[in-house]
């Protein structure tokens, strides 16, 4: 499509948008009665308006039935998980029973390490991205120390080349090949939290498994953002949070994917809990752990149903909107944002912005990250004052994401022009 930098063009895109009415399903932050331009879905998604109603259903079930709410009423809690796994499996490209909604991201990463990081002899190395989000960094550090390893000797970080901000696929594959005799695990981020770079997960999976290693992904910035095919890519496992693009609320319940080929492998170690016990005999309280079939067998504790309800509120919207339709708008909305940002950058006499997110649609999702070469904090503060909510990362980066379910093309156009005025002013 040939984009235009006019309000009329943006408004026409909104008029033609099949998802235009879904914005009304979310609560948009306001200041002094004015809606803010909220480009922070990469940090915390907006609250669905139906969230309160879904929590009220849980509270009413509790009030009416007490503990029998697990089995009685219109929506027994014992089967609630199925309402989450079904839409999530579409979003991450999994079979229904390969998804389990449980815990939070870092807890799940540790649990997956128990099952899929099995160091033996010299095969004890882990390959990961350099400067991964602390959820990964601290998990790696403490987990390998538990085995008595020095993290500096076991964890291999792959860095961007000197003078570059993103990591080349060829370098990742080369490092995997170089360490293939010592490699136990490749655990990588699907989308880098800082640069917004989307990685070729299928290629990484093929290379890691060819080297004899297990492979997993942290999808915190990928789930609900970009198309995934975890089952078809043959990924061993993946973990993600649900409070960013999945709009399940601050500190929301996380989820895992475990490929079906691992479900009945009794040689795989796991930490066990009552809630992961075989559903048909769970309440016999018998000695000896017998896992539930599928990824749910990795569950530990009784879930928080208010958290489940918040997640359901958003997933219901995803289901109604349609994942394919959401992805089509994501591509167009992000492309329009790129178009306007490039327009801004071309008009400045001196270099103000350096984009560190790849513009190729195969290498990015919603997020765009900008290094501010001049007046970075000043520009960020001016954007905030003008009603634009974006993210500041030290020392000089601004991150943003236009999200297809609740951001509009007109907002993107307004943002581009506000940014241009601030830079020129």
N, C-alpha and C positions, 0 to 999 in steps of 0.2 A: 504494500500500500504506500502511496505517496503522501506523506504526512504534511500538514500545514501548521504553522505557528499562529493560529487564530482561535479566539474564543468560539466562534461559530463552528469551526471544524471540530473542536473538542466536544461541543454540545451535540453535534450531529453523531459523533461516535457514541456518546452516551445514549442518545435516542435509539440508535440501532443495536445497543447492547442487550442481549437476552438476559443478562444478570442484573440489569439496572435496578430492579426493585428489591434485590437482596440487601442492598445498603440499608434499607429501612428496617432490616431484621437485627441490626446491631446498634448499640448505644455509642454515639460519636461524642468524644470529649468536647466540652464547650467551656469558653472563658468569657464571662460577661455576656452570656447569651449567644455568643458567636461560635459556630462549629469550627473546630481546629482541623487543619489538614494533617491527618494522622498517618504518618509513614513509618510506623514502628512495629508493624506486624512481625518483623524479624526478631523482635525482642519480647513483645507481649501482645497477643492478638486482642481484639476488642471483645467486649462482653455481648453475647447474643441476648436479645431481649427475652427470649424464652427460657433463659437460665434459671431465673427465680421460680418459674412455674415447675420446671423439672425437679428442683430441690424441694419445692413444696409437696410434690408427689411422694418423695421419700419420707418427708416428715409426716405426711398424712398417713402413709402406710404404717409407719412406726407408731403413730398415735392410735390408729385403729386396731392394730394387730399385735403390737409389742414384738417379741421375738418371733412370733408366727408370721411376721411380715416376710420372712425368708421363703415361706411356702404358700401363703394365702394372699388374697386381694387380687386386684386387677393386674398387678405387675410384680409377681414374687421375685424377691431379690436373688434367689438361688440361680435364676436363669438370666439375670440382668446382663451379664457379660456378653452374651450373644448379640445384644443390640449394639454393642460397641465394636465387636470383632468383625461383624459383617461389613460395615462401611469402611473400617480401617483397612481391611484386607484389599479392598478395591484401590484405596489410596496408595498403598505401598506395594501393590502387585504381589499378593500372597494368597495362598489357599486359606480358607476360613480358619482351620485348626492350626495354622502356622503362626497365629497372632495371639498374644496374651497381653491384656491390659493390666498392669500391676506396678506398684512401687513408683520410684522416680528414676531419672536417668542414671545417676551415678551408682545407685544401688543395683540397678539392672546390669550395668557394665561390669560391676564386680561379680555378680552372679554368672554372667556369661563367661567371664574369665575363669571361674571355677570349672566350668564345663569344657571350655574350648581352648584354654591355654594349659597345655600339658607338657611342660619341659622335660626332656629326657636326654641325658648326656649333654653333648654339645649342641643339640637342637633345642635351644632355649631363648632365641632372639625374638624380639617383637619389633616390627616396622610400623612406624606411625608418622604422621605429618609433624613437621617442626612447628612449635608455637601453637599447638592444638589448644582448644579451650581448656581451662583448668579442670573441668569435669573429667577430661581424659588424662591430663598431665598428672594430677594428684592420685588418680586411681591407679595409673601405671606404676608410679613411684612406690606407693605403699603396697600394692599387690605383689610386685616382684621382690620387695624386701621381705614379705611374708615367706617367700621361698628361700630366703637367705642370699639373694642375688644383690649385686651392686647395680642400681639402675643405669649407671653410666656405662656398664659393660654389656647390659642386656638390651636396653632400649635404643633402637636405631632411628633417629629422626631424619626425615628427608626434607632438605631446605630448598627454597627457590635458588636459582643461580644468582650470582653476584649482580646487583643492579636490576634484578627482576623482583616482582612482588608475588607472582603466582608460581606454582610448582608444575613443571612439565611432566606429562604422562611418561614420556620416554625415560626420564630420570627415575621415576618411581619404579618402573619395570626393570630398569638396569640395577637398581639397588636390591630388588627382590632376587634377581638372577645372581648377583654377586654374593648374596648371603644364603643361597638356597640350601646349602648343606647344614646350616645352623638355625634355620628359620622355623619357629613354632607357630607364629601368629602374625598376620597383618590386620591391624585394626585402624581404620581410616575414617575421617569425617566425610560424609557425602557432599556437603557444601561447607567451605571454610567460613567460620563465623566472622572473620575480620575482612577478608577480601571479597567474599561472596562467590568464590570460584567453585563451580560444580565439577566434580571429578568423574572420570569414566569408571564407574564401579564395576561394570561387566569386565572390562579389560584387566582391572586390578585383581578381580576374583579369579579369572582364568590363570593369570600369572602366579598368584599366591598358591593356588591349589596344585598347579603344575610343579611348583617347588616343594610340595609335600606339606604345606602349611594350611592351617585353618584361616578363614578370612571373615571379618565382621566389620560393620559400619556404624558409626555414630551419626544418626540421621536427625539430630536436633534441629538443624537448619534446612533439612530436605523434606521431611514428612509434611505433607500438606502444601508444599511449595512447588516441587518439580515431579514429573512422572517417574515412577519407580517400578521395577519388575524383579523384585527380590527372589521370587521363586524361580522364574525363568533364567535369571542370571546365576542361579545355583549358589547364592550367598549362604554361608553357614549360619550366620546370625546377624541381627541388627538391633539397635536400641534407639529410642527417641523420646523426647519430651512432647507434651501436647499443648503447651501454653503459648507457643509462638503462632505459627500459621494455622494450627488446629483450634485455637481460641477457647481452650478449656479452663482458663483462669490461672492466676499466679500460683505457682507450686503445684500445678495439676498433676494428676496421675500420669505415669509414663506407660510405655509399652515395649514389647520385644517381638521380634520375628525369629523363629527357629525353623530351619528347613525340615521338611517332613522326614527326610532320610535319617535324621538324628533321633526321632521321637521314640523309637523302640530299641535303641541301642543301649543296652544295660551296662556297657563298659564305660559310658560317659558319666563322669562324676557330676553330682549336683548337690547343692544345699536344698534340703527339703523342709516343707512345712505342711501343716494340716490342710490348708486350703488347696494345696496341690495334689492331695490324695484322691484316689479314684472316687468319682462322684457317686457311684452306685453303692459303695460300702463306706463312705466317709464317716457316717454317723455310728458305725459300729466301734469306732475308736480302737481298732486292733493294732497290735504291735507289728512293726515291720512296714516300711514305707512302700506303698504301691501307687506309683504316679498316675494321675489322670492322663488319658491319651492326649497327644498333641502338645502344643506349647504351654497350655494351661498347667501341665504337670510340673512346670518350673515355678509356679506360684508358691508363696510362703504363707501369708497371713490373710485373714478376712479383709476384703477391700473396704475402702471408705465409700459408701454409697452416695453421699453428697458429692464427692469428687466424680464418681461415675456419672451422676446426673448432670454435672456441669459439662462433662465431655460429651454426653449424649445430646445436650442442647445444641452444640455446634455441629456434631456429626449428622444430626437430622437435617441441618441446613445444607451440608455438603451433599447429602443424598438427594435432596430435592433439587438442588442446583445442577447436579450431574458433574462428575469429576472431569469428563472430557470437555465439557463446556467451560468449566473453570480454567482448565489448562489453555484452551484457545484464547480466553481473555487475558490470561497471565502473559502470554507471549505478546499480544498486541499492546496491552497496557504498559508493559516494561519497555517494549520497543519505542513507544511514544515518549516515555520518560527519557530514554537514551537520546532520542532525536532532539528533544528540547534542551537537554544538558549539553549536547554537542553544539547546539546553536549558541548557547550562553558562552561556552568556552571559545568559540571562534571569534566572538566580538570583543574579547578582552585584549588590550594592548600587551600586557605582560601576563605570563603564565600564572594563573591563580589556582587552577584545579588540575590534578593528575588523577585520572581514573585508574584504580587498581583492580577493578572487576572486569573480567573479559567481556567484550561486547558480543562475541559470538554466542548465539542462543543455545548452542550445544554445551557451553561452558559456564552458564549462569542461570539463576532463577529470578526471583523477584528482587533480590537485594542488589543495590549499587553502592559501592564504597568509593569515596573521594578523598584523596590526600589534599589538604589545603596548603598550598605552597606559600600563601601570604594571608595574613589577617584571619586565620582559621577560626579561632575562638570568637572573634568579633563577628564574623559572618554567621556562625552558629547561633550566637546570642540574638542577632538581628532576626534570624529566621524564627526563633522562638517567640520573639516579641511580635512578629507579624502573624503568628498563629499557625506556624508550621512545626510539627513535632517530628524531629529526626533525632539521631543518636550521635553523641560525641564520644570518640575513643581517643585517649591519649596516645601519642602526643599531638596529632594533628589530623585525625580522620573523622569524616562525617559519613555515617551509614544511613541508608534509608531503604524502604521497600514499599512499593505500591501493590496492594493486595487485591486480587480480583473480586472477592466477595463484598468488600465494602468501600474500596476506593474507586473514584470516578475519573474519567478522562479530563473533565473540567478541573478537578483538583490538581491533576498532573500539570495541566496548562498553567493554572494559577501559580503553582510552585515554581515552574520554570521562569515565569516573569517576575515573581517576587525575588528569586535568587539573582536574576539579571539586574534588577533595580538596586539591590543591596550592594552588589559588586561594583556597579557603576557609581553608586552614591557615596 
